[in-house]
Amino acid sequence: MKTTIKHLGRWGQRLAGAAVAGAAMLATHAAWAQVKDLPGGPAVNQVNLHPPVTRIAAEQMWLHNFVMIICVLIFVAVFGVMFYSVFKHRKSRGAKAANFHESVAVEVAWTVAPFVIVILMALPATKVVVAMKDTTNADLTIKATGYQWKWGYDYLKGEGEGLAFLSTLDTAQREASNSGNPQPVDDYLLKVDNPLVVPVDKKVRVITTANDVIHAFMVPAFGVKQDAIPGFVRDTWFRAEKVGDYYGQCAELCGKEHAYMPIHVKVLSQEDYSKWVETKRKEAAAAADDPNKEWKLEELIARGEKVYAANCAACHKPDGTGAGPIKALVGSPKVLADDHNVQIQVLLNGQNNGAMPAWKQLSDTELAAVATYTKNAWTNKTGQIVQPKEVLAARGK
């Protein structure tokens, strides 16, 4: 009797545990059910292509539907004939198999019919593919460089020429993902600090390359997907016909942070785009630092904290303790070393076969600032100052 009660107690505990787990799952499902379609991005329970905002994307959707209709018709025709034949000529109805070797008419029919179908699909598809590859006469040319794990944008030609910046996943969203219990938001893992900004109704050529591994620049609403390969330059283009925010992601498995490499394109009116360019130029001019300038410790720490939050905190964590294979910066011998060049070389060239990426794309002042910050943040109270001229000298070695 005691054993029976004991087992009942165990089953009761299991049932109670299952009930709690089920309630938690229902609560999580209810919470995420609040998420709505993201305009320009993914939709809840989406089964079709993104609503197109470029002519190329609209043509791609038309091709998709056109080929789908052909496939459905072929499916219905082939299986219809097959099932009709099986039903009509079954043995229970007294049907007897015919004895024949070949039919010239049938051979010609099943050769000509697929050929005609393929031509019908190939002609409009070829027209669209040729248009996709025509990057001539662009109003604006932008280079998109893939880094582990963010995008760098350089405006090479057209209004905004000379502007350059990095686009990184929003730190708050990364921290929410790391927590294992992110709050339901429409733009989850798609929010960035600096979106790519372009004018509406202008042809934008995007040149893609990569700094480390293969990435892929993809914005579904534009009908754009182009690989970014280290050592190679490839290009694509789009002409957005509607003002708004449009989202994409790196579409190539590029490492453990692959899920944290979103693309956000903001399409503005021509007037607003010109204002944005003017604002960015002023910001760039204000941020243009003389590498020979001598900075104070407090100034470098304040600036380094911002650089760290935007570029380093995602992997090393805001408190510098690291996680898993990511080494902690707190108490790190390379961070605490009196020889500043030890840490500077890691920042410039990376280490561990790319697990720690190179950060040459940051300016001398930014690298000096983040080095100074890590040497003095948390419990790393070294009092050391890394000046930009030290980074400048290290680049030339």
Buried (B, 14 or more C-beta within 10 A) or exposed (E): EEEEEEEEEEEEEEEEEEEEEEEEEEEEEEEBEEBEEBBBBBBEEEEEBBBBBBBBBBBBBEBEEBBEEBEEEEEEEEEEEEEEEEEEEEEEEEEEEEEEEEEEEEEEEEEEEEEEBEEEBEEBBEEBBEEBEEBEEBBBBBBBBBBBBBBBBBBBBBBBEEBBBBBBBBBEBBBBBEEEEBEEBBBBBBBBBBBBBBBBEBBBBBBBBBBBBBBBBBBBBBBBBBBBBEEEEBBBBBBBBBBBBBBBBBBBEBBBBBBBBBBBBBBBEEEBBBEBBEEBEEEEEEEEBEBEEEBEEEBBBEBBBEBBBBBBBBBBBBEBBBEEEBBBBBEBEBBBBEEBBEBBBBBBEBBEEEBBBBBEBBBBBBBBBBBBBBBBBBEBEEEBBBBBBBBBBBEEE
